[in-house]
């Protein structure tokens, strides 16, 4: 029939048109209904029968014959007839093609929509940055800055140059002595702690440490422990260092950090435990290295979430984060780091404001691992960390 030929000609390039689906259906009743509704609509183009999006050429053909009202009548007729013919109401409900077409036309008629969206996003980011860092804050392709962030960056770089020279001398010392002296690599940890303490003091970022007496009492036992904290920003690293104090400790960190200037040298010189997540053999070697440090009385510290939380809320712990401590029956000291993400959000290069009156680290009682499974140990530590976090950082 003329209707069938029109369907094949007009809607075949647009197979999502419902009319084409019906005309190619194996259900004879639906095919008859489609032709009947086309006659009701008095149109030479049966795309008016489409339940969803008709093709653009079909919409153009509808304009001379009444547009939306004709389409609506055709949809209603088709829907009613399809229900009667099939004996079921499992038929897509009719949609006004004129409305769909208008919406589609609006989305395709304005080529500047993408540009407008990008402009709105830039404006929103600009407002966010200024709300965090003040009226003088601005954005760069590397991240946000303001006068305080620039001051922090310059101070960090200046101290970092001295730190780098000191680490180079430490490496030379280990090369000359062939590593037979200071086998626990206490010297580079000491140098790194000096850099971190000076940086936090000079930039007014030294955090408030609650329950410090818990650590002082624990240190009297001369036992190695694993320090575990939540992770919101880069500031968590010096915060944990300030909390542990002048002790020998090693970070369990991802291997990619070895590529960071100066920090990478410090990690390798102190023989911190680095994990290559893509290499199973490396993970086994990392486990053994961490267990050896605990055996020698050196503390470990890690972030069991595996990465920074962009939202600030505590995320799920990664599997295996407590395996070293559990296998060595070492206690785990939970640390709740509060508000570090507020002074240095993820889109800032350096902190946007001082953290002395904002940030704090809450020290919790050590969790013994001897009488627990690894899962029970992880859950106990997680509950302790959550108890010290404000409501906006809890999961």
C-alpha positions in Angstrom: 0.0 0.0 0.0 1.1 3.6 -0.3 1.5 3.7 3.5 3.9 0.7 3.4 6.0 2.3 0.7 6.2 5.6 2.6 7.4 3.8 5.7 10.1 2.0 3.9 11.2 5.1 2.1 11.1 7.6 4.9 11.8 5.8 8.1 14.3 3.1 7.1 17.2 5.5 7.7 15.8 6.1 11.2 15.1 2.6 12.5 14.3 4.0 15.9 10.9 5.3 14.5 8.1 3.3 16.1 6.2 3.2 12.8 9.0 1.4 11.0 9.3 -1.1 14.0 5.6 -1.9 13.6 5.6 -2.3 9.9 8.5 -4.7 10.1 7.0 -6.6 13.1 6.0 -10.2 12.8 2.8 -9.4 14.6 0.2 -9.0 11.8 -2.3 -7.3 14.1 0.1 -4.4 14.9 0.9 -4.0 11.2 -2.8 -3.6 10.4 -3.2 -1.2 13.2 -0.3 0.9 12.0 -1.9 1.2 8.5 -5.3 1.9 9.9 -4.0 4.7 12.1 -2.2 6.2 9.1 -5.5 6.4 7.3 -7.1 8.1 10.3 -4.4 10.7 10.3 -5.0 11.4 6.6 -1.3 11.8 6.0 0.9 10.5 3.3 3.7 9.9 5.9 2.9 7.3 8.5 5.8 8.5 10.7 3.0 10.4 12.5 2.4 7.1 14.1 5.7 7.1 15.9 5.5 6.6 19.6 8.8 8.4 20.2 11.1 10.4 17.9 10.1 10.6 14.3 12.8 11.4 11.8 13.4 15.1 10.8 12.0 14.6 7.3 8.8 13.2 8.7 8.4 16.2 11.0 8.8 18.5 8.0 6.2 16.6 6.1 3.7 17.0 9.0 3.8 20.8 9.0 1.3 21.3 6.0 -1.3 18.9 7.5 -1.8 20.3 11.0 1.4 19.4 12.9 0.9 18.5 16.5 -2.9 18.1 16.6 -2.9 15.6 13.7 0.0 13.8 15.3 -1.8 13.6 18.6 -5.0 12.2 17.0 -2.9 9.6 15.2 -1.1 8.6 18.3 -4.3 8.2 20.3 -5.9 6.2 17.5 -2.9 3.9 17.2 -2.6 3.4 20.9 -6.3 2.5 21.4 -6.3 0.2 18.3 -3.1 -1.5 19.3 -4.5 -2.3 22.8 -7.7 -3.7 21.2 -5.8 -5.7 18.6 -3.2 -7.3 20.9 -5.4 -7.8 23.9 -2.8 -6.3 26.2 -1.8 -2.8 27.5 1.9 -3.6 27.2 2.1 -1.0 24.5 4.3 2.1 24.6 2.3 5.0 25.8 1.8 7.7 23.1 4.0 10.8 23.1 3.3 14.0 21.4 5.6 14.1 18.5 5.3 17.8 18.2 6.6 18.2 21.8 9.4 15.7 21.1 10.2 17.3 17.8 10.3 20.8 19.4 12.6 19.6 22.1 14.9 18.0 19.6 14.8 21.1 17.4 15.8 23.2 20.4 18.7 20.9 21.3 20.0 20.8 17.7 19.1 24.3 16.6 21.5 26.2 19.0 25.1 25.3 18.2 26.3 27.4 21.1 24.7 25.2 23.8 28.0 23.3 24.4 29.9 26.7 24.7 27.3 28.0 27.1 27.6 24.9 29.3 31.4 25.3 29.4 31.0 28.9 30.2 28.6 28.2 33.1 31.0 25.5 34.5 33.9 28.0 34.4 31.8 30.6 36.2 30.7 28.1 38.8 34.3 26.9 39.4 35.4 30.6 39.7 32.7 31.3 42.3 33.7 28.1 44.2 37.4 29.0 44.2 36.6 32.5 45.5 34.3 31.2 48.2 37.2 29.0 49.4 40.2 31.3 48.9 38.8 34.8 49.0 38.3 37.6 46.4 42.0 37.4 45.2 41.8 33.6 44.4 42.1 32.7 40.7 42.3 29.5 38.6 45.1 28.2 36.5 45.5 25.1 34.3 47.4 23.4 37.1 44.9 24.3 39.9 43.7 27.3 42.0 45.9 29.8 43.7 45.6 32.8 46.0 48.2 35.0 47.8 48.4 32.6 50.8 48.8 29.6 48.5 51.6 31.4 46.6 53.3 32.1 50.0 52.9 28.4 51.0 54.3 27.3 47.7 57.4 29.5 47.8 58.1 28.5 51.4 57.7 24.8 50.5 60.0 25.1 47.5 62.7 27.1 49.4 62.7 24.6 52.3 62.5 21.8 49.7 65.8 22.9 48.1 67.6 22.6 51.4 65.8 19.2 52.0 67.0 18.0 48.6 70.6 18.9 49.3 70.4 17.1 52.7 68.9 14.0 51.1 71.7 14.0 48.5 74.3 14.0 51.2 72.4 11.2 53.0 72.5 9.1 49.8 76.2 9.8 49.5 76.7 8.6 53.1 74.9 5.3 52.4 76.9 4.8 49.2 80.2 5.3 51.0 79.3 3.1 54.0 77.6 0.6 51.6 74.5 0.7 53.7 76.2 -0.9 56.7 75.5 2.1 59.0 72.0 3.3 59.9 70.4 0.1 58.4 66.9 1.3 59.5 67.3 4.5 57.5 66.6 6.8 60.4 68.6 9.8 58.9 66.4 10.5 55.9 63.2 10.3 58.1 64.8 12.8 60.5 65.6 15.2 57.6 62.1 14.9 56.2 60.6 15.5 59.6 62.7 18.7 59.9 61.3 19.9 56.5 57.7 19.1 57.5 57.9 20.7 60.9 59.4 23.9 59.6 56.9 24.1 56.7 53.9 23.6 59.1 55.2 26.1 61.6 56.2 28.8 59.1 52.8 28.6 57.2 50.7 28.3 60.4 49.5 24.8 59.5 50.6 22.8 62.5 47.4 20.9 63.5 45.9 20.5 66.9 46.6 17.0 68.2 44.0 15.5 70.5 44.8 12.6 72.9 48.5 12.9 72.4 49.0 11.3 75.8 47.8 8.0 74.2 50.8 8.0 71.9 53.3 8.9 74.7 52.0 6.0 76.8 52.2 3.7 73.8 55.8 4.7 73.0 56.9 3.5 76.4 56.1 -0.1 75.4 58.7 0.0 72.7 56.5 -1.7 70.2 56.1 -1.1 66.5 52.6 -0.2 65.3 50.8 0.7 62.1 49.3 4.2 62.1 46.2 4.5 59.9 44.3 7.6 59.0 41.6 8.9 56.6 42.8 10.7 53.5 41.4 14.1 52.3 44.4 16.1 50.9 48.1 16.3 50.5 48.3 17.9 53.9 47.5 14.6 55.6 51.1 13.5 55.0 52.8 16.2 57.1 49.9 16.0 59.6 50.6 12.4 60.3 54.3 13.1 60.5 53.7 15.8 63.1 51.4 13.4 65.1 53.9 10.5 65.2 56.8 12.9 66.1 60.5 12.3 66.1 60.2 8.5 65.6 61.3 6.2 62.8 58.4 5.3 60.5 57.8 4.3 56.9 54.9 5.2 54.7 53.1 2.5 52.7 52.5 4.4 49.5 51.8 3.9 45.9 54.8 3.6 43.6 53.8 6.6 41.5 54.9 9.0 44.3 58.5 8.0 43.6 58.2 10.3 40.5 57.3 13.4 42.6 60.4 15.8 42.8 62.2 15.7 46.1 59.4 13.7 47.8 60.3 10.7 45.6 63.9 11.0 46.6 62.9 11.0 50.2 60.7 8.0 49.8 63.5 6.0 48.1 66.3 7.2 50.4 64.4 6.2 53.5 63.3 2.9 52.0 59.6 3.5 52.4 57.3 0.7 51.3 56.0 1.4 47.8 53.2 -0.6 46.2 53.0 -1.2 42.5 49.2 -2.0 42.1 49.6 -3.4 38.6 52.3 -6.0 39.6 51.2 -9.0 41.7 54.8 -9.9 42.5 55.6 -6.4 43.6 52.6 -6.5 46.0 54.0 -9.7 47.6 57.5 -8.1 48.0 55.8 -5.0 49.5 54.1 -7.1 52.0 57.3 -8.8 53.1 59.1 -5.4 53.3 56.5 -4.0 55.5 56.5 -7.0 57.8 60.3 -6.8 58.1 60.1 -3.1 59.2 57.6 -4.0 61.9 59.8 -6.9 63.0 62.7 -4.5 63.3 60.7 -2.1 65.5 60.0 0.5 62.8 56.4 2.0 62.6 54.4 1.9 59.4 51.7 4.4 58.3 49.2 4.2 55.6 45.8 5.5 54.2 43.6 2.4 53.8 41.2 4.2 51.5 43.9 4.0 48.8 43.4 7.5 47.5 42.2 10.9 48.5 38.5 11.4 49.2 37.3 14.2 46.8 34.1 14.6 48.9 35.8 14.6 52.2 33.8 11.7 53.4 35.5 8.5 54.6 35.5 6.0 51.7 35.6 2.2 51.7 38.9 0.6 52.8 40.9 -1.3 50.3 41.5 -5.0 50.8 44.8 -5.9 52.3 45.5 -2.6 53.9 45.9 -4.3 57.4 47.6 -7.5 56.2 51.1 -6.5 57.4 49.9 -5.5 60.9 47.7 -8.6 61.2 50.4 -11.1 60.1 52.9 -9.5 62.5 50.3 -9.2 65.4 51.2 -5.5 65.6 48.7 -3.0 67.1 47.0 -0.4 64.8 46.7 3.2 65.9 43.7 4.9 64.3 44.0 8.6 63.5 41.0 10.9 62.6 42.3 13.7 60.4 39.8 16.6 60.5 39.3 19.3 57.9 42.5 18.9 55.9 40.3 18.9 52.7 38.9 22.3 53.6 42.2 24.0 53.7 43.4 22.2 50.5 40.6 21.0 48.3 41.6 18.7 45.4 41.5 21.5 42.8 44.0 23.7 44.6 47.8 23.5 44.0 48.6 24.5 47.6 46.5 25.1 50.7 44.2 28.1 50.3 44.3 29.1 54.0 46.1 28.3 57.3 45.0 25.2 59.1 46.2 25.9 62.6 42.7 26.9 63.9 40.8 24.6 61.5 42.6 21.2 61.3 43.2 18.6 64.0 44.3 15.0 64.4 42.4 12.8 66.9 44.5 9.9 68.3 42.6 6.8 69.3 43.6 3.9 71.5 45.6 1.3 69.7 43.6 -1.6 68.4 45.2 -5.0 69.1 45.3 -7.5 66.2 46.2 -10.7 68.0 42.6 -11.8 68.8 41.0 -10.6 65.6 40.6 -11.6 62.0 41.9 -9.2 59.4 38.3 -8.2 58.6 37.5 -7.6 62.3 40.6 -5.5 62.7 39.7 -3.3 59.7 36.2 -2.8 61.0 37.4 -1.9 64.5 39.8 0.6 63.1 37.2 2.1 60.8 34.7 2.6 63.6 37.4 4.3 65.7 38.3 6.7 62.8 34.6 7.5 62.2 34.1 8.3 65.9 36.6 11.2 65.7 35.3 12.7 62.4 32.7 15.5 62.2 29.4 14.7 60.6 30.3 16.1 57.1 33.3 13.6 56.9 31.4 10.5 58.0 30.3 8.0 55.3 
